[in-house]
Amino acid sequence: MSSLAYQAFINELLALETFEQVFDTCQKNDSLLTKELLAELTQQADNDPSNQQLSWLITPVSYLLGRKYLFEFINLSSEEALAYAREHLHVLATSANYKQFEHLSNEYAAQKEVIDLLKTRQSLLVMIVAEACFYASDWPRRRELLVGSIDWLLDSAATILFDSVVEENSDYELFVNSLKAIIDRCRKEDVHTVIRELDLAWLVQQAGESQDEEKIGYYLQALSLVGENLTQQGAEVWFNLGNAYRERVRGDRGENQELAIESFKNALLVRTQESLPTESQQTHFVLGSLYYQEKRWTEALKAYEQTHAALESVRGETLKEESRRRLAQDNTLLYARLVHCCLLLNNHKAAATYALQGKSRTLSEQLAGDRQPVAELLAQDESLARDYQSLRVLQAQLQERIDLLMLPRSEDDSRSFEEYRQEKERQEEQVATLRKQINVRVDDLVFTHPTLSLLQPLPPRTLADIQYLSATLGNIPLVEYVKHAGGWGAFVFGGQKVEYVALADDLLDQISESLSLLLQTENASKRTLFWCQEDWKERLVHLHEWVFKPLVPFLPSSGQVVVAPTNVLYLVPFQALCDEHGKYLSETYAFSFVPSLATLSVLLEQRKRVQSTPSTAYRLLNIAHSGEPGNYLTHIALEAQEVESQFEESVPLQEEKATLENVIEAANKCDYEVIHFNCHGKFFHDNPAHSGLQLAEQRMLTVNDIRINIRLKGRPLVTLSACQTGQTWPEQGDETTGTSWAFLAAGASSVLASQWNVPDRSTRALFKHFYQIRRQSQVSDAQALQQAIQQVRKQFTAFNNLPEFWAGFQVMGVPIPAGSQSF
């Protein structure tokens, strides 16, 4: 059957509205009701997830196809048809719509054909209906169907077997083989096992719908059925009973807690890390939490350590990037309590280890992955190219909606203001929906095609790894901030030493207002709201006192410092912080920032593999776009010229040439020492994956674009002379999403980006000094930025004590000189 015929039939089905209409149409076009039709329908639904009619059609077509194969099995004794029937009918079974199966069973029974075949049909249907009831959690109905039909099933099978022997009819051979599975499942000596399991399931369901003492009673009855056999089902009952005792109100609290502990321990006899890692993780965590609430720190630590071990097993089996990210977020509380327990037991080294391992490893694993150019991957894999095209379609739809949203209201628009406003809101909702669909599609794409994802599974970094890292970097102090279950703190690594520094328990209350002002913009001036406050200087002193001052005794008097923030501390403007004497931190320290010290370790390993060559050194990719009328950046051309003058070779992409396609192609094409972006930047707190850089044709180079399409060569520095490009949105598990982190994952060794809207004049001067210092001195990017800041302050004396003008940029990445191979 041609694809055109299938497409025409799908178009016909899309016009229908009810199951009955689809049923009648498929009956009339039986030759088109095939596996190939369902495959084509499923592919189209995957490519266009917004088309709900396509998704809806999959269920009735699967059902009708399964029904067709079931008839084929009955009439032709085809074992293959039986397999197909169960496969497609399973789709409807798992949707809990088992009433359709009962309707199907009655339809067969009404035909009144030969009694043997009738019983065979009904026996098969009973099994399918029972399976559907299982997925619908309708335990009484499933028990009734199975228990009431066991003898009947056996009689039916026996009749078929007898007839096949007496008549020696070879047509029955496949029938006999297919019915052996039913006989094996329904032997009379196993009837009591089936009934016991169904009764047990019913008791568990009833307990889940009950309260307090009644709940415990049901679970105890269930355990009497389990007996001493150690089964997964029994372990689940023990686990649920433990939770019931833990939440019990009646009786002595201490006794209830001990009963809960004993129940969880019984569950763990089956739920081992080796056999059931997910269940082991869940049970150990609940047990640890019970100990933690009782302040039994040693026992809590032991249980949480077992949770961590099980979690590592689960993580090793988790392939999807989004799933790994979610795993880190869901287990934030585990590591917060692990660190806290270790601190309470005065084991700071163990606390530091769990602080390191508690942070998400997604970015580190992306950094460690291979980077084959996307164009090569698409040319090698037709399936990837086809799936990739579906992403492009969604992106084109998004751009079309954004263009409509940005159109000004025409003078001849006859709608009322309220109608116009509602239309704009509808368009904004469409844009938000498409952005979410693109996020999902990107995650699905990198999961389906692992070569695109860059993920390279990594073992957790240990304390010894970080100590080696510190020594490799010349004992530069490495600071890992942590938010644990008991409050806030920081681990300071220097050589073989590790120090824990406690921060105030109410740190968040003290600094949240100032940090929120750094995320807001004053409408008229476009200035960051923080700098519009009369008391901005006092706020910087206050932030220094709460966030950084406690660390000073454990740091050298000056030099480089690497900081891995956590939670809201990603938003702290460290270089602008001011001590009580009026001295800014950027005068004393050269800061490099990383999402975690584990990420820094991977970045350094990658940097070691890159050899600087004459063709790479001094080559610049210079991307500049001034924006659109009404939001025009007047300094773009001048900054582009000044930056270009610092390099021997430049590849310019400016104004109308700075299209999304040109930028991606140029970035992937060859090695650069520096890639410099000079344009508008946007950060969306509600959807960070669509943050990015504004290019020509009003199109954005988003985090998703960088993640999927860009593979940088030679580990260049990426400079983002655009607003808000250094902002990130920290989630639970310290998973961060932002433009700067995306470029690190794409292959940059360092990224220079802004935390707020920085004035044009001082920005041009800052970059001029930065590139000159970087070229003339063997210093790291962080040191070059520190020196450039001091040069700007000297050059513009009016700005000397106004960090808004010179402290907005920060370096993310490796704190070593460009091109350095000495490790």
N, C-alpha and C positions, 0 to 999 in steps of 0.2 A: 504494500500500500504506500502511495507516495506521501511525502510530507505535506504537499499542498492539500491532499484529501483530508489528512488529519487536521490541518489548520482550518479548513472550511468547516469541518464538523465541530471543532472547538468553538469557532465563532458562532455556530448555530446554538450550541449548548449555553454559551455566555448570555444569550438573549432570554434564556428560560429563568423562571423564578422559584419553582417548587420541585421537590423531589419527584413527585408524580410525573411532572412534565419531562424531567430528565429520564425517568424510567421508560416512559412511552417512546421518547425519541430514540433511546438506545435500543429498545426492542425492535424498532423499525430499521435500525442501521446496525444490525448485529455484527456484520463483517468488520465494522470500524471499531467495535468494542474489543480492544486488544491491549496487551501489555505495552505496546509501542505508543498507543494513544495516551495511556496513563503516564508513561515516561515523559512524553512531550508536554503534557499538561503540568506535571510536577516541575519540569525545567522552566516553563514559562512563569509559574507561580514563584519560583525562587528568584527569577530575574526581575520580577515586578511585584515585590512584597506588598506594595500599596494597593494592588488590585484584589480586593476582598472576594470578588466573584470567582476569580481563578482559584483562590485558596478553598473556597466553599465547594467548588465542583469536585475537588479531589476525593472527598468522602463519599458522595453518591456514586461516582464512577468506580471507586475502589470496591464499594459494596456490590454494584451490579456486575463488575468483572469477577469478583469472588463467587457470586451467585451463578454466573455462567460456567465457571470452572467446576463448581459443585455439581451442576447438572451433567457436565461432561464426565466427571468421575463416576456418577451413578450409572450413566448410560453406557460408558465405554470402559469402565474399570481402569482409568488411567491414574497411576500413582502420581505422575507429574501434575496432573490436573488437581489432585487432592492437595498437593503441596502449594500450588498456586492459589487454590481456594482458601486455604487457611491463612496464607500470607495476606491476601487482600481483605478477607473478612475480618482479620485481626485489626485492621485500621478502624473499622466501626466498633469492634469490641472494646478497644482501648478508649473510645470516646464515651463509653458507658451508656451508649444508646442501644442496649441489648433488646429492647422491645421490637426492633426491626427483625431480629433473629427469630423471635417467637412468632412474628407474623410470617416469616419465611417457612418456619416449621409447619405451621397450619396450612400454608399453601401446598406444601408437599403432601401432607397427610390427606388433603382433599382430593388428590388425584386417584386414590383407591386402586393403585396398581398391585402387582404381585406382592403378597405379604412379606416375602423374604426381602425384596428390595425396599419395601416400605419401612421395615424395621431397620434396615441398614441406613437408609436416609435419616430416619429419626434418631438412631443412635449417634450418628455423626453430628447431627444438629444439636442434640442434647449436650454433647461435649463442647460444642462451640458456644452454645447459650451459657453453659456453666462457666466457660472461660470469660465470657462477657460479664457475667454476674460478679466474677472475681474482681475484674477491673472496676466495676461499679460499686464494689464493697457491699454487695447485697448478699451477705453470708447466708441468711435463712433460705433465700430462693436457690442459691447454689447447692446448699445441702439437700434441699428437697429434690432438686433435679437429679443429682448424682445418686443419692441413697435410694431414691424411689425407682431408679432405672437400672441398677446394677444387674439384677437377675435378667431383666429384659435385654440388656446389652449382651450378656453372655448367651442367652437363648438365641438371639439374632445371629451372633457369630457362629454358634454351634450349628444352626440350620444351614448357613452358607457352607461351612466346612463339610457337613454331611452330604449336601447336594453335590459339592465338587468331587467328593470321593465316589459317590454312587454313579453319577452321570459321566464322570471323567471328562468333564467339560473344561477345556483349557481356558475358556473365556473367564472362568472364575479365579484363575490363578492370581492375578493381580489383586482381585478383591480379597482373597485370603490373606495375602501378605499385608495389605493395608489394614485389615482388621486385627492382625496380631498385636498391633500397638494398643488397641482398645482392650484386648484380652489381658495383656500384660498389666495394664493399669487397673483392671477391674476384677482380678482374680478374687474368689470369694474369701480366701484366707486373708486378703488385704483390706476387706471391707471395713473392719474395725479401725484400721489405721486411717482410712479416708474419713470416717465419721469423727474420730478423735481430733484430727487436724481441723475439720470444719467446726466442731464444737469449740475448740481452742480459739480459732479465729473469731468466732462469734462472741466468746467471753471477752476477748481483748477489745473488740469493737464496743461492746456494752460498757466496759470499764472506761473507755475513752469518753463516753457520753455521760458518765456518772460523777458523783461528788464524793469526796472525802472517804468515809468509812465504807460506803457501798463500792467505791472504786477499788479499795484495797481488798474487799471481799471477793470481787470478781477475779482480781489477779491471783489471789491465793487459790481459788478454784481452778484457775488455768494451770497453776503450778502443780496441782494434784494430778492433772492430766499429763503434764510433762514428765513427772516422775524424776528419776535420777539421770535420765538421758540428757547429755549435753548437746543441745541442738541450737541452731540460730534462732528458731522460734522461741525456745525456752529462754535464751539469753535476752531476747527482746522483752519477754514477760518480766524477768528479773530487773531489767533496766527500768521499765515502767513502774514496777513496784517500788524501786528505790526512789524514784521521783515522787511517788505518792506518799511515801513515808517522810521524805524531805519537806513536803509541803503540808504535812498533816498538822491540824490545829489541836485535836484532842490528844490527851495523854501527856506524859513527860517529854519535854523537848529533847533532852539529852538521849533518852531511850530511843525516840524516833530517829534521831540522827544516826545512832549506832545501827539501827535496823536498815536505814538507807545505805550506810557504808557497806554493810554485809551484803545487801542486795546487789550493789554495783560491783563488788568483788566477785560475786557469783557470775554476773554477766561477763566479766572480763576473763573467766575461765574459757569462754568460747570466743569472745571478741579479742583475739590476739592481733598484734601488729602485723604478723606474717600472713594470717588468713583473712582478716577483716580489718584492714587499716583504718578505713573511714569510721566504722563503728567503734573501733578501739580508741581512736582520737576523741570521738564524741563522749564515750563513757569515762575515759580518764579525765577529760576536762570537767565533767560534772562532778566527779569524785574530788578532783583537786579544788573545785570551787566550794564544795562543802567543807573541806578542811580549811580553806582560806577564810571562809566566813566564821569558822570556829577559832581562828587565829592559831591553828596548828601548823606553823610555818614549815617545819621540816617535812611533814607528811604531804602538805600542799605542794611543796617544791618537787618532791618525788613523783607525785601524780602528774604535775604539769610537765615535768621532764619526759615522762612517758607519752604525754599528749604531743609534745614537740617531736619525739621520735616517730610516732605514728603519722604526724602531719608531713614529715619529710617523705615518708613512703607514699602518701596520697599525692603529694606534689610531684613526685617522680612519675606518677601515672597520669598527671593532668597535662594535656598537650595544648589546649586552647589558651591563647594569651590572655583573653578576657577572664577565663576561668582561674588562671593563676593570679591575676590581679585581684579577683574577687576573693580568692582563698586568703591572700594576705590581709585584705580588709576585714574579712570575717573573723580572723584570728588575732586582731589587734589586742583584745583584752587578755588573751593567753600570754602574749609576750610582755604586756604591761605588768601582769601579776608575776610572771617568772622573774623579771628584773627586780620587782619590789621584794619578793621573797628572798632573793639572793642578797639584796642590800640589808634586809632585816637580819639575816644570818651572817652579816659582815663578810660576805664573799664577793668582793667588788670585781674580781676578774671574771667570775661566772656571770655576774650581772652585765658586765661589758660584752661578754660573748653573746648573751641573749639579746642585748640591745642591738648588736650588729645583725643578728640573724632574724630579728623581728621585722626588719624593714623589707619592703617588697624588692624582689630581685628582677623584676621584669625589664627595667632599663639596662641593668648589668648584663642580662642574658641577650638582649638585643645587641649590645655593644660587642659581645663575644661571638656573634653569628657571622657567617660568611656574607659577602656583599657582592653578589653577581648582579650586574646591571639589569634593570627591569626589562629593557628592550630585548636583551638576550633571552631572558626567561620566557617572554611572550612568544618569541620566535621558535623556541624549543618545545613549547607545550601548548597545543591547540585548546585543551580544556581550560587552562589558565587564561589564555587570550579571550576565550568566550566569556568566562566568568568576570574577567576584568572589564570587558565591554559593558556588562550590566552595571558596574560601579560608575563607569563614565556616563551612562544614561541618567543615573540618579544625580550625578554632579551637574549635568547639563540642565536637568529639571530644576535643581536648586538655584543655579545661576539665573535661569529664566524668571523664577519667582522673586529673587532678590532684585533683578532689574525692574520688575513691575512694582515692587514695593518702594523703590527709590524714585519712581516717576513723580514729578510734582503734579498737583491738581491743575487741570486745564481750566481756562477761563469759561469755556462753554459747558462745564460739568453741571448738570441740572439737579444733581442729588443734594439732599439736605446735608448739613454738617454731620448729623448723627449717622446718616446712611454712609457717608464717606468714611467716618471713623470706624464704623462696624466692618466695612470692607477692608480697611487697613488692618484691623485686628485679625480678620480671617486670613489675610495674606501672611501676617506674622506667624499665625498658627501653622500655616502650610510650610513656611520656611523652617520652623522648629521641628515639625514632623519629618521633613526631608532630611534634616541634619541628623536626627536620631536614626533614621533608616540607613543613612550613609555610615554612621558609626557601627551599626549592626552588620552592615554588608562588609565593611573593612575587616571586622573581627572574623566573620565567616570566611572571608577570602584568605586571610593569613592562616586560618585553621585548616581549610581544605587544601591549600597549597603551601606546605611548610617552607619551601624554598623562598617564599616571599616574606616570611615572618621575621627572619633574621635570628629567631630564638635559638640560643645554644644553652641547654640546661647546665647549670653551674651548682657545685656543692656549696653549702653555706660557708662564709668566711669565718675563720676562727681568730681568737686573740693573737695567736702566733703569726697569722697572716698579716694582721694590721701592724704588729710590732716590726715585722720584716719590712713592710711598706714604709713605715716611718724611718727606719734605718736607711733604706734605699734612697729616700728623699733627703738625706742629710739631717735626720732628726727634726725636720720641720714639725711643729706641734699639729696634731690632728684632733679636731674637736667634733665629737658626736653628741649632739643634743638628744635627750630622750624624755618622753612623757610616760612615766610608769604609773602603776595603780596607786602609788602613794604620793605622787606629785611630779615635780619637774627636776631635771638635773642635766649634767653633762659629763661625759667621759673625755679626759684629755690624755692622748697618747703621745709619748715622746721617747723614742728609742725603746728600751725594754720596760719603761715605766708606764703605768696607767693609773690615773687619779680620778676619783669620782668627786664631783662638785655638786652639792645640793643647791637647788634654786628654791625660791619661795613657793609655798604651796598655792598661794593665791596669785601666781604669776599672770595667769590669763586675765583675771579681773583687773590687774594693774595696767596691762598694756593693750587690751583689746580695743579701747576707744581710739588710741593713736594709730594702731594698725588699720582700723577700718577707715580712717581719714586718708590713709595712703592709697586706698582702693577707689576713692571717689574723686571726681573732677568738678571743678567750679565751671558752670556753664558758660559764662561770658568770656572769661580769660583762658579757658581750657587748662588752667593750672591745677595741679593736684591739690586737693582740699587741705591736706596736711600743712602745706606751705602758706596757705591763706590764713592760718590761725596766728593770732598775736603771740601766743605762748609756744610757738614751735620749738624755740631753743630749749625751754624748760622741759618740753616733751622728750627731746633728744637726750637730755641729761637723765631724765627719769628712765627712759628705755635702757640707757647704758648701765644705770645703777641696778636694774632688775635682771637684765639679760647677760651682760658681759663682765661687769666689775667683779663678781665672785670668781671668775676664771683667772683674773690677772695674776694672782700669786703663783699660778702653775704654768705661766707662759713666760718666754723670754721678754726682755724689755723692749725689743723691736724685732722686725723681720717678717717672714712669711708665716701665715696661719691658714690652714685648710679647715673650713667649717662645713659640717653636714647638719643642716637645720632639721627640725621636725615640726609637724603640725603648723600652727600659725607663725612660727619663728622663721619660716621661709619669707615672710613679708617684712622682716626687720631690716631697716637700712643701716647695716653694720658700719659702712664707711662714713656715714654721717653722724654716728653716735658721738656724743660729746661728754667728757668727764666733768667733774665738778670744778675743775680749773679752767674750763673753756677749751681744752685740747681735743681735737677730733681724732677718732681712731685711725683715719686714713693717713694721719701724720706719723703714726707709730707702726702700723701693721699693713702688710700687703695681703689682702684676702683673696683666696680662691674658694669657690663654693661647689659642692657636689651634693647630690641627693642622698648619698650614703658613702661611707668609706669603702664599702665593697665595690661600689661603682668606680671610685678612684683607683682601686687596685686593678680592675679590668682595663680602665683607660690607660694606665701606665704600661700594662702588658702589651696592649695594642700599639702604643707609641714606640715600644722597643723594636717592633717588627718593621717599622717604617724608616727607610733610609732616605735622607734628604738628598736630592740630586740637583745638578745645575738647572735642569729643565723645570724643576718644581720651585726652587728658591726664587724669590722676587717676582713670581707670577701672580697677578691679581685678577679675580673675576669681580668686576665693578658694576653692580646693579643699582639703578637709580630711577625712581619714578616720583614725580612731583604731586600726583594726586589729581583730583578733579576740580573744576571751577567751584569756588565757594569754600573749598578746603585745600587750598593750594600751598605747597611748601616752597617758599621763595628761595631758600638757600641750597636747594638740591644740586643745581649745576655747579655752583662754586665748590661745594664740598666734594663732589665727584672729581673735579679737576685737582683739588688739593690732595686728595687721597691717591689719585692716579700718579701724581708727581713723585710719590714715595717708592714707586716700583719700576723695575726695568721693563717689564712686559705686562700689558693689561688687555683683558678681554672686556670691552664695554657693552653693557646692555642697558640703554637709557631711554627713558620716556616711552614712546610707542613700541620700541623694540623689547621692552621689559615685559613680555607676555609670559603667561604661566608656562606655556609649552617651551618657549625659548630658554627660560630660566632653568627648567628641569633638564633640558637637553644639555645646556652648557655646564651645569653643575656636575653632571655625570660623565662628561666627555673626557676630561683630562685632569691632571694633578694641578692644584693651586697651593700657594703658600697661604693666601688669604682670600676669603670670599666676603665682600663688603656689600651689605644691603643698606640703601638709603631711601626710605619711603615711609608711608604711614604703617603703623602696626595696630592691631586690635586684639584685645583679650576678652573672651566671653566667660565669665565666671560660671554661668549655668551650663555651658557646653564648651569646655576648654579645647576639645579636639578640633573645633572649627575656628580657633584663634589662629592668627597668622599675620602675613604681610600683604599689603595692598599693592597689586601690580597693575599693569596696563589693562585696558578694557574692563575696568572695575572688577577684576577678578582677584581672588585671594589665594595665596600660597598657604594652605592651612597645615595644621599639625598632621592631619590625616594624609595630605599630599606628600609631606616630607617623609612620613612613616612608610608609605607604600612606594613612592616613585623615586626617591633620591638615595643614591649610593655614592658617597664622597670618596675620593681616592687621595692617598697621601696624608691623611689626617690633618687637614688645614685648620687654621683659625677662622671661625665664622663671626663676623662683626655685624651686629644688628643695630644700625643707627635709625631706630624707629621707636615710637612710644610703646611702652608696656610689654616689650618683647622679653624682658627678664621676669615678668610675673608668671607665677604658676599657681595652681589650685591644689593644695595638699588635701588628700583624702585619707581615710583610715588606712593604716598599713604603710603610710608615708609614700603611697603611690602618687607621683606628681605628673601633671600634664601641662605642657607649655611649649612655646616655640623654641626656646633655648634648649630644653631637654630633648626635643625632637631632633635637633641638629646634632646633638651629641650621639644619639642613637643612630643617626644616618652616617656617622663617621668623622665628625669634627673632633679634634683633640681638645679644643677649648672654644668657648662661645663668649663673646662680649656683648652684653645686652643691658637694656635700661629697665629700671623699676618704676619710673614715672615719666611724665611728659617733661622732657628736658629742653630748655631754650636753645634755639638754633645757633646763635652766635658762639656760646660757650662750647657747644657740641663740636662745631667745626674746629675750634682751637684745641679741644681735648684730643680729637683724632689726629690732628696734625702732630702734636707732641707725642702722642702714643706711638704712632708708626715710626717717627724719627728715633725715639728712644729704643724701640724694639729692634730697629735696624742697626743702630750704632753700638748697642750694649748687649752683652750676653746675660740678659735677665729674662725672667719668666714674664708671661703676659700680665700676671697680677702685679709684679714689680714695675713693669712698664706703665701700667695704669696708675699705680700709686705715684710714680714720679710725674706723670702727665698731669695728674690732679694738682700737684704742687706748682707746676709750671703755669697752669691756668690761673691759679689763685694769685700768683705773682704778676701775671700779665694783666689781669683785670682786678685791680685792687678793690673796685666797688663790689666785686663778687667774693672777696676773700673770706668773709664770714657768712656767706650765704650758700650752704651746701646744696640747696635746690639746683644751683647752676653747675655744680661739678661733681657731686657725689651720687648721681643717679645711675651710673653704669657700674656693672660688676662682672667679674670674670668667673665663668664656670668651667672647670676642667683641671688639667694637670699643671702643677706649679713648677714647671721646669722650663728652661730657655728654649725658644723655637729652634728646631733642628738639632737639639742636644742629643747625643748618643751616650753620654756618660752617666751610667746608673750604678 
